């Protein structure tokens, strides 16, 4: 009888121990995820907050399409297969202190790239090109900033508080007032979404003026 009682007690103690150990592992994993998300969101929001377009001169000077194309803020919506895989490219003056970064105005992009051997899981990629060029760069340096991403959704808010899934500087000739970025991660097999909001100070600048000649 004593042996049976001892075996029962030992089983209960083992179950409690392994249950507590599992809970500690889950909490540790979630803590690491939240820390990673904080770093990723800080990076994205800082880049967006420092989004750049040239200020209008006094008197205002018209800019040619070629001049305008040297500055970017292009957000495209991709919800194919019911998964948000939005893409954004913009000019920013943010200095994140990354290795090889030269500072100044750079063309930065954020987008998803499929992970190897993991279906429906993506890497969050940050691209950067600090060399002067027209249009979205095709020679950007890529850096993986997060993994096990399920979706990336970006919403743009204009000066009249109207929301949009897309934005194009060439068409709107100004920056959005606010950008909301929602990233959903796979955490221990569960989807967890995190949203960061960037307020763009240069959205208050007057709209760019498009002209045929750069000096018109």
C-alpha positions, 0 to 999 in steps of 0.5 A: 500500500505504501509503495502504491501511495508513493507511486501516486505521489511521485506521479502527481509531483512529476506531472506538476513539475513538467506542467510548470516547466512547460508553462515556463517554456511558453512564457519564455517563448512569448517574452522573446517574441514580444521583445523581437516584435518591439525591436521590429516595430521600433525599426519600422515606425522610425523609418516611416516617421522619417519619411522624406519629400522635399519642401516647396520653395517660396515661391513654389517651384514646379518639379518634373516627373523625373525629379519627383520620381527621385522621392518615393512613397509607394504602398501596394496592397496584396491580399492574394489567397486571403493573406495580406502581403502588403509592400511599401517603398519610401524615401527616409532620412532615418539613421538606424545605425545599421552596419554599412548604412551611410545615412542621409536619404535612402530608399527603404522597403518592407515586404514578405518573402517565403521561408524555406521549408515552411508553408505559409510562413514568411520572412519580413525583409527590409531593403535599403538603397542610399544611392540616388536613383529614379523609381524603386531600386532594383539593387537594394541590400536586403536584411531579414528583420523577422521570421515566422510572419503570417501576414503584413497589412499596411493602412494609410490615413490622409489629412482628412482621416480617410483610410486607404490600402494603397498610396502613391506619391506620384499621384497624391504628391504628398505623404500620408498623415498616418501609417498603421502597420499590422504584423501577424506572427506564428507564436507557438502555433498561434497567430498573434497580431501586433499594430504600430502607428507612425505619424509622419511630420512632413505630411503637413508640407504643401503638396508637390507641384508637378510641372513639365520643366524642373525649373518652371 
